[in-house]
Amino acid sequence: MDNDISWQCSAFAELSNEQLYALLRLRQEVFVLEQNCLYQDLDGNDQLALHIQGYRSGKLVAYSRILCPNTRFKEPSIGRVIVSSCERASGLGYQLMHESLAACRDLYPSQSIRISAQVHLKSFYAKLGFEVSSEVYDEDGIAHAEMLAR
């Protein structure tokens, strides 16, 4: 795994203006522009979330957010999982998910973790211990399935 990534886990109130801007920009670049998906990214959950951020040379290149149980799902969940386009296929996605899973397990030991995964990424999440737990459904025009890690 790449050691020149600096990881931070921050509550919303701990994010600087610059960090908040960077993570919202990255989410917009990937989810709205790259995936050509118009959706309401600012869903009211950021204030409740923990934000996992990976920086290389001071630039945000990986991000996810953790929601506590009974926010989106009964279980704690990981979402908004992003690796910037210039960092893909480097293994950084796995490193991001390992950081996210570790934070989840520290906060919610012995609880299962649920995600809403884009269907084309099922095998990626399966390698991290997630199993499909729902039928495929449409979320903002993209096929998704819930997956659960025990």
C-alpha positions as CSV (number, residue, x, y, z in Angstrom):
1,M,0.0,0.0,0.0
2,D,1.1,3.5,-0.8
3,N,2.6,5.2,2.2
4,D,2.7,8.8,0.9
5,I,-1.1,9.1,1.5
6,S,-2.0,11.1,4.6
7,W,-5.3,9.9,6.1
8,Q,-7.7,12.0,8.2
9,C,-10.9,11.1,9.9
10,S,-12.9,14.2,10.8
11,A,-16.4,15.0,12.1
12,F,-18.1,17.7,10.1
13,A,-17.4,20.4,12.7
14,E,-13.7,19.5,12.5
15,L,-13.4,20.1,8.7
16,S,-11.7,23.3,7.7
17,N,-13.4,25.4,4.9
18,E,-10.7,24.2,2.5
19,Q,-11.3,20.5,3.4
20,L,-15.0,20.9,3.0
21,Y,-14.6,22.6,-0.3
22,A,-12.2,20.0,-1.5
23,L,-14.4,17.0,-0.6
24,L,-17.6,18.6,-2.1
25,R,-15.6,19.5,-5.3
26,L,-14.3,15.9,-5.6
27,R,-17.8,14.5,-5.0
28,Q,-19.2,16.8,-7.7
29,E,-16.4,16.0,-10.2
30,V,-16.9,12.3,-9.9
31,F,-20.6,11.7,-9.1
32,V,-22.2,14.6,-11.0
33,L,-19.8,15.4,-13.9
34,E,-17.9,12.2,-14.6
35,Q,-20.9,9.9,-14.1
36,N,-23.3,12.4,-15.6
37,C,-25.7,12.0,-12.8
38,L,-27.8,14.8,-11.6
39,Y,-28.7,14.2,-7.9
40,Q,-28.9,16.0,-4.6
41,D,-25.4,15.4,-3.2
42,L,-26.0,17.7,-0.2
43,D,-28.5,15.4,1.5
44,G,-28.3,16.7,5.1
45,N,-26.2,13.7,6.2
46,D,-22.7,15.4,6.0
47,Q,-23.2,17.1,9.3
48,L,-23.9,13.7,10.9
49,A,-21.0,11.8,9.2
50,L,-17.4,11.1,9.8
51,H,-15.3,12.1,6.7
52,I,-12.4,9.9,5.7
53,Q,-10.0,11.8,3.6
54,G,-6.8,10.7,1.8
55,Y,-4.3,13.4,0.8
56,R,-1.3,13.1,-1.5
57,S,1.0,16.2,-1.5
58,G,-1.8,18.2,0.1
59,K,-4.4,17.3,-2.5
60,L,-7.5,15.3,-1.7
61,V,-7.4,12.1,-3.8
62,A,-9.6,9.7,-1.8
63,Y,-12.8,10.2,0.2
64,S,-15.6,8.4,1.9
65,R,-18.1,9.2,4.6
66,I,-19.4,7.0,7.5
67,L,-22.9,7.3,8.7
68,C,-23.9,6.1,12.1
69,P,-26.6,3.4,12.6
70,N,-30.2,4.4,11.9
71,T,-29.1,7.3,9.6
72,R,-29.4,5.8,6.1
73,F,-29.6,2.1,7.2
74,K,-30.2,0.2,10.4
75,E,-26.4,-0.6,10.4
76,P,-23.5,1.9,10.2
77,S,-22.7,2.6,6.5
78,I,-20.0,3.8,4.3
79,G,-20.8,5.9,1.3
80,R,-19.7,8.5,-1.2
81,V,-16.6,6.4,-1.8
82,I,-14.4,8.2,-4.3
83,V,-10.9,8.0,-5.7
84,S,-9.9,10.8,-8.0
85,S,-9.6,9.9,-11.6
86,C,-5.8,10.5,-11.6
87,E,-5.3,7.9,-8.8
88,R,-7.5,5.0,-10.1
89,A,-6.1,1.5,-10.7
90,S,-3.4,2.2,-8.1
91,G,-5.0,0.2,-5.3
92,L,-6.0,3.4,-3.5
93,G,-9.6,2.4,-3.5
94,Y,-8.8,-0.6,-1.4
95,Q,-6.7,1.5,0.9
96,L,-9.6,4.0,1.3
97,M,-12.0,1.2,2.1
98,H,-9.6,-0.4,4.6
99,E,-9.3,3.0,6.4
100,S,-13.1,3.4,6.3
101,L,-13.8,-0.1,7.5
102,A,-11.3,0.3,10.4
103,A,-12.9,3.5,11.5
104,C,-16.4,1.9,11.3
105,R,-15.3,-1.1,13.3
106,D,-13.6,1.1,15.9
107,L,-16.8,3.1,16.3
108,Y,-19.3,0.3,16.0
109,P,-17.5,-2.9,17.1
110,S,-19.3,-6.2,16.3
111,Q,-21.9,-4.4,14.1
112,S,-22.4,-5.3,10.4
113,I,-21.7,-2.5,7.9
114,R,-24.0,-1.8,5.0
115,I,-23.3,0.0,1.7
116,S,-25.3,0.9,-1.4
117,A,-22.9,-0.2,-4.1
118,Q,-22.9,0.5,-7.8
119,V,-23.5,-2.9,-9.3
120,H,-20.4,-2.7,-11.5
121,L,-18.3,-2.4,-8.3
122,K,-19.8,-5.5,-6.6
123,S,-16.6,-7.6,-7.1
124,F,-14.4,-4.8,-5.6
125,Y,-16.6,-4.7,-2.5
126,A,-16.8,-8.5,-2.3
127,K,-13.0,-8.6,-2.0
128,L,-13.4,-6.5,1.1
129,G,-15.9,-8.9,2.7
130,F,-19.2,-7.5,1.5
131,E,-22.0,-9.7,0.3
132,V,-25.0,-8.7,-1.8
133,S,-28.0,-8.3,0.5
134,S,-30.7,-6.9,-1.8
135,E,-32.1,-7.0,-5.3
136,V,-30.6,-4.5,-7.8
137,Y,-32.4,-1.2,-7.7
138,D,-32.0,2.2,-9.5
139,E,-30.5,5.0,-7.5
140,D,-30.2,8.3,-9.4
141,G,-30.1,6.4,-12.8
142,I,-27.4,4.0,-11.8
143,A,-27.9,0.3,-10.9
144,H,-27.1,-0.3,-7.2
145,A,-27.4,-3.2,-4.7
146,E,-27.1,-3.2,-0.9
147,M,-24.1,-5.1,0.4
148,L,-23.3,-6.2,3.9
149,A,-20.0,-6.9,5.7
150,R,-20.4,-8.8,8.9
